[in-house]
Amino acid sequence: MAASAQPAHLPVLLEEVIAGLAVEPGGLYVDGTYGRGGHARALLARLGVEGRLVLVDRDPQAIENAREQFVGDSRVRIEHAAFDRLGEFVGDGTAAGVLFDLGVSSPQLDDPARGFSFMRDGPLDMRMDTTCGQSAAEFVASASESEMARVIAEYGEERFARRIAGSIGAARLAAPIATTSRLADIVSSAVPARTREPGKHPATRTFQALRIHVNRELELLDRGLDAALRALQVGGRMAVISFHSLEDRRVKRFMRKHAEGDPVWRGMPNIPLESQPRLALVGKAQYAGDAEVAGNPRSRSAVLRIATKVRT
């Protein structure tokens, strides 16, 4: 059975996720973003001896934690992979529930060595999977200014993207941009003081943009949602927690598209099966309450959406 170690961070919207997934004791569930296992432990506590839980994460540290937490529990399968690959571990139409808790985890943010945050100095890495791919430092060293501007504008929704990219381009001529603090200083100098949002660091949007780009987060989300829909059995549910508008818009659009069916047949009688809705929305978007936000400020921007599969 699962180990009794305490969570390394607070899982967001935990009660809402568990209620939304309507956990069946004998079902197969997928936690596609294990993190440090807060949601996974709650899921496993509701599974019986016949239940199964597949834990997926692209972060090697998260996988190491999962192996320590669930050693000896035959109900648990642990896979080091991005969640768009969940179909390799779960057959089509077999899962009773799939959970995605998107974005960067608290342990990743809190570890300066990972390079996700400008709050403490560290190497400019930002990779969720440190075993592969291009780091943020490598991207800002090699990308053209126009490419950097596109990434910062598109993924950070930053109106000063061109100015920031120009400042990065000039600064890297003097010395490589290898640390989070140096990048944060460069970005801060490029954002006019009069335009800054109260309580928000001027580098926030740029750091978000670089992280999304380096980890191909939106691309993997699109593929992951498709994979989750294939994996779900009829009656199975998907629950997705987003933390910014770029993610949430994609999740909302995906669920609505599959809940409405083929628009060509809308309002028509005798709609062919292949054109009928594949999902049904479960309630409205859910947000953290005041008590949760007070205890866990990072939950403030969380949005939970749930849908159930209604046909193959």
C-alpha positions as CSV (number, residue, x, y, z in Angstrom):
1,M,0.0,0.0,0.0
2,A,1.0,3.7,-0.3
3,A,3.6,5.1,2.0
4,S,2.5,7.5,4.7
5,A,5.0,10.3,4.0
6,Q,3.5,13.7,4.0
7,P,2.9,15.7,0.8
8,A,5.7,18.0,-0.3
9,H,3.2,20.6,-1.4
10,L,-0.5,21.3,-1.2
11,P,-2.6,19.7,-4.1
12,V,-4.9,22.3,-5.6
13,L,-8.7,21.8,-5.6
14,L,-8.2,18.3,-4.1
15,E,-11.8,17.8,-2.9
16,E,-13.2,19.1,-6.1
17,V,-11.0,16.8,-8.2
18,I,-11.9,13.7,-6.3
19,A,-15.6,14.5,-6.3
20,G,-15.5,15.4,-10.0
21,L,-13.8,12.1,-11.0
22,A,-16.5,10.1,-9.1
23,V,-13.8,7.5,-8.1
24,E,-14.9,3.9,-8.5
25,P,-12.9,1.5,-6.2
26,G,-12.2,-1.0,-8.9
27,G,-11.4,1.5,-11.7
28,L,-8.3,2.4,-13.6
29,Y,-7.1,6.0,-13.1
30,V,-4.4,8.1,-14.7
31,D,-2.6,10.9,-12.9
32,G,-0.8,12.5,-15.9
33,T,1.0,15.1,-13.8
34,Y,2.1,13.4,-10.6
35,G,4.1,16.3,-9.2
36,R,4.6,15.2,-5.6
37,G,1.6,13.0,-5.4
38,G,-1.1,15.0,-3.5
39,H,-3.9,14.1,-5.9
40,A,-2.4,10.6,-6.4
41,R,-2.5,9.7,-2.7
42,A,-6.1,10.8,-2.5
43,L,-7.1,8.8,-5.5
44,L,-5.3,5.7,-4.3
45,A,-7.0,6.0,-0.9
46,R,-10.3,5.5,-2.6
47,L,-9.3,2.5,-4.7
48,G,-9.8,-1.0,-3.6
49,V,-7.6,-4.0,-4.2
50,E,-8.8,-4.3,-7.8
51,G,-8.3,-0.6,-8.6
52,R,-5.3,0.6,-10.6
53,L,-3.5,3.9,-10.7
54,V,-1.0,4.9,-13.5
55,L,1.3,7.8,-12.5
56,V,2.9,9.8,-15.3
57,D,5.4,12.7,-15.0
58,R,8.1,14.0,-17.3
59,D,10.2,15.3,-14.3
60,P,12.8,12.7,-13.2
61,Q,12.6,14.1,-9.6
62,A,8.9,13.6,-9.5
63,I,9.3,10.0,-10.7
64,E,11.9,9.3,-8.1
65,N,9.5,10.6,-5.5
66,A,6.7,8.4,-6.8
67,R,8.8,5.3,-6.6
68,E,9.7,6.1,-3.0
69,Q,6.1,6.9,-2.1
70,F,4.4,3.8,-3.7
71,V,7.1,1.1,-3.5
72,G,5.5,-2.3,-3.1
73,D,2.0,-1.2,-4.0
74,S,1.0,-3.5,-6.9
75,R,-2.0,-1.2,-7.8
76,V,0.4,1.5,-9.0
77,R,2.3,1.8,-12.2
78,I,4.8,4.6,-12.6
79,E,6.0,6.0,-16.0
80,H,8.6,8.7,-16.8
81,A,7.0,10.4,-19.7
82,A,5.0,13.4,-20.8
83,F,1.2,12.9,-20.5
84,D,0.6,12.9,-24.2
85,R,2.1,9.4,-24.2
86,L,-0.4,8.0,-21.8
87,G,-1.8,5.8,-24.5
88,E,1.4,3.8,-24.4
89,F,0.5,2.7,-20.8
90,V,-3.3,2.7,-20.9
91,G,-5.4,0.9,-23.5
92,D,-8.1,2.8,-25.5
93,G,-11.4,2.9,-23.6
94,T,-10.1,1.4,-20.4
95,A,-9.6,4.4,-18.0
96,A,-12.3,5.4,-15.5
97,G,-10.6,8.7,-15.0
98,V,-7.8,10.9,-16.2
99,L,-6.3,13.9,-14.3
100,F,-4.1,16.7,-15.6
101,D,-2.8,19.3,-13.1
102,L,-1.0,21.6,-15.6
103,G,1.9,23.9,-15.4
104,V,4.9,24.0,-13.1
105,S,4.7,22.3,-9.7
106,S,5.5,23.9,-6.3
107,P,8.7,21.8,-5.8
108,Q,9.9,22.9,-9.3
109,L,9.2,26.5,-8.5
110,D,10.8,26.4,-5.1
111,D,14.1,24.7,-6.2
112,P,16.5,27.4,-7.5
113,A,18.5,24.8,-9.4
114,R,15.5,24.2,-11.7
115,G,15.5,27.8,-13.0
116,F,11.8,28.3,-13.1
117,S,11.6,31.3,-10.8
118,F,13.2,34.7,-10.6
119,M,12.6,34.9,-6.8
120,R,16.0,33.1,-6.1
121,D,19.0,33.0,-8.3
122,G,19.7,29.8,-10.2
123,P,20.7,28.4,-13.5
124,L,18.4,29.4,-16.4
125,D,17.1,25.9,-17.2
126,M,13.3,25.7,-16.9
127,R,13.1,22.1,-18.4
128,M,10.5,19.9,-16.7
129,D,12.4,16.9,-18.0
130,T,16.0,17.7,-17.3
131,T,17.2,14.6,-19.3
132,C,16.4,16.1,-22.7
133,G,15.6,19.2,-24.7
134,Q,16.8,22.7,-24.9
135,S,17.2,24.8,-21.8
136,A,15.9,28.4,-21.5
137,A,19.5,29.6,-21.4
138,E,20.3,27.7,-24.7
139,F,17.1,29.2,-26.3
140,V,18.0,32.9,-25.4
141,A,21.6,32.3,-26.5
142,S,20.6,31.0,-30.0
143,A,17.2,32.3,-31.0
144,S,16.9,35.4,-33.2
145,E,15.4,38.5,-31.6
146,S,12.3,38.1,-33.8
147,E,11.8,34.5,-32.6
148,M,12.2,35.5,-28.9
149,A,9.7,38.3,-29.4
150,R,7.2,35.9,-30.9
151,V,7.5,33.5,-28.0
152,I,7.3,36.2,-25.4
153,A,4.3,37.8,-27.1
154,E,2.4,34.6,-27.9
155,Y,3.1,32.6,-24.7
156,G,3.5,35.4,-22.2
157,E,1.0,37.8,-23.7
158,E,3.6,40.5,-23.1
159,R,3.0,43.8,-24.9
160,F,6.7,44.8,-24.6
161,A,7.9,41.5,-26.2
162,R,9.9,43.3,-28.9
163,R,11.6,45.6,-26.4
164,I,12.4,42.7,-24.1
165,A,13.8,40.6,-27.0
166,G,16.0,43.5,-28.1
167,S,17.4,43.9,-24.6
168,I,18.1,40.2,-24.4
169,G,19.8,40.3,-27.7
170,A,22.0,43.2,-26.7
171,A,22.8,41.8,-23.3
172,R,24.0,38.4,-24.6
173,L,26.6,40.1,-26.8
174,A,28.3,41.2,-23.6
175,A,28.1,37.8,-21.8
176,P,25.9,34.7,-21.9
177,I,22.6,34.9,-20.0
178,A,23.0,31.9,-17.8
179,T,21.1,32.7,-14.6
180,T,17.5,33.6,-13.6
181,S,18.5,36.8,-11.8
182,R,20.4,38.1,-14.8
183,L,17.5,37.5,-17.2
184,A,15.0,39.0,-14.7
185,D,17.2,42.1,-14.5
186,I,17.4,42.4,-18.2
187,V,13.6,42.1,-18.6
188,S,12.9,44.5,-15.8
189,S,15.1,47.1,-17.4
190,A,13.1,46.8,-20.7
191,V,9.6,47.1,-19.1
192,P,8.7,50.8,-18.5
193,A,8.2,51.4,-14.8
194,R,4.9,53.3,-15.4
195,T,3.3,50.3,-17.0
196,R,4.1,47.7,-14.3
197,E,1.3,45.9,-12.6
198,P,1.2,46.4,-8.8
199,G,2.4,43.3,-7.0
200,K,3.6,41.6,-10.2
201,H,7.2,41.3,-11.1
202,P,7.9,42.7,-14.6
203,A,9.6,39.4,-15.7
204,T,6.6,37.2,-14.8
205,R,5.2,37.0,-18.3
206,T,8.6,36.5,-20.0
207,F,9.5,33.7,-17.6
208,Q,6.1,32.0,-18.3
209,A,6.6,32.3,-22.0
210,L,10.1,30.8,-22.0
211,R,8.9,28.0,-19.8
212,I,6.0,27.2,-22.0
213,H,8.2,27.3,-25.1
214,V,11.0,25.2,-23.7
215,N,8.6,22.5,-22.5
216,R,6.3,22.6,-25.5
217,E,3.5,22.8,-23.0
218,L,0.6,23.9,-25.3
219,E,1.5,21.4,-28.0
220,L,1.7,18.6,-25.4
221,L,-1.6,19.7,-23.9
222,D,-3.4,19.5,-27.2
223,R,-2.0,16.0,-27.8
224,G,-2.6,15.0,-24.2
225,L,-6.3,15.9,-24.3
226,D,-6.7,13.8,-27.4
227,A,-4.9,10.9,-25.6
228,A,-7.1,11.2,-22.5
229,L,-10.3,11.1,-24.6
230,R,-9.1,7.9,-26.3
231,A,-8.1,6.3,-23.0
232,L,-11.4,7.0,-21.2
233,Q,-14.1,4.3,-21.2
234,V,-17.7,5.4,-21.7
235,G,-18.7,7.0,-18.5
236,G,-15.2,7.8,-17.5
237,R,-14.2,11.3,-16.6
238,M,-11.4,13.7,-17.3
239,A,-10.4,16.5,-14.9
240,V,-8.1,19.3,-15.9
241,I,-6.6,22.0,-13.7
242,S,-5.2,25.1,-15.6
243,F,-3.3,28.0,-14.2
244,H,-3.3,30.6,-16.9
245,S,-5.6,31.6,-19.8
246,L,-3.6,30.0,-22.6
247,E,-4.1,26.6,-21.0
248,D,-7.7,27.1,-19.9
249,R,-8.8,28.4,-23.3
250,R,-7.5,25.2,-24.9
251,V,-9.1,22.9,-22.3
252,K,-12.4,24.8,-22.6
253,R,-12.4,24.7,-26.4
254,F,-11.5,21.0,-26.5
255,M,-14.3,20.0,-24.1
256,R,-16.9,22.2,-25.7
257,K,-16.0,20.9,-29.2
258,H,-16.5,17.3,-28.2
259,A,-19.6,18.1,-26.1
260,E,-21.3,19.8,-29.1
261,G,-20.5,17.2,-31.8
262,D,-20.1,17.9,-35.4
263,P,-21.6,21.4,-36.1
264,V,-22.7,20.4,-39.6
265,W,-25.4,18.2,-38.0
266,R,-26.4,20.7,-35.2
267,G,-30.2,20.7,-34.8
268,M,-30.7,17.9,-37.3
269,P,-32.6,14.6,-36.6
270,N,-30.9,11.2,-37.0
271,I,-27.3,12.4,-36.4
272,P,-24.8,9.7,-37.4
273,L,-23.0,8.2,-34.4
274,E,-19.6,9.4,-35.5
275,S,-20.9,13.0,-35.5
276,Q,-22.6,12.9,-32.1
277,P,-21.0,14.4,-29.0
278,R,-18.2,12.3,-27.3
279,L,-18.2,14.3,-24.1
280,A,-20.7,15.8,-21.7
281,L,-19.6,18.7,-19.5
282,V,-19.8,18.1,-15.8
283,G,-20.9,21.3,-14.1
284,K,-19.2,24.6,-14.6
285,A,-15.6,25.6,-14.2
286,Q,-14.5,25.5,-10.5
287,Y,-12.2,27.8,-8.6
288,A,-10.4,27.6,-5.3
289,G,-12.4,29.1,-2.4
290,D,-11.2,31.9,-0.1
291,A,-10.0,29.4,2.5
292,E,-7.8,27.4,0.1
293,V,-6.4,30.6,-1.5
294,A,-5.5,31.8,2.0
295,G,-3.7,28.6,2.8
296,N,-2.2,28.1,-0.7
297,P,-1.8,31.4,-2.6
298,R,-0.8,29.5,-5.8
299,S,-4.3,28.1,-6.0
300,R,-5.6,31.6,-6.8
301,S,-5.4,31.2,-10.5
302,A,-6.4,27.6,-10.7
303,V,-9.4,26.6,-12.9
304,L,-10.8,23.0,-12.8
305,R,-12.9,21.7,-15.7
306,I,-14.5,18.2,-15.8
307,A,-16.1,16.2,-18.6
308,T,-17.4,12.7,-19.0
309,K,-17.1,10.5,-22.1
310,V,-20.5,9.6,-23.5
311,R,-19.5,7.5,-26.5
312,T,-16.5,5.8,-28.1
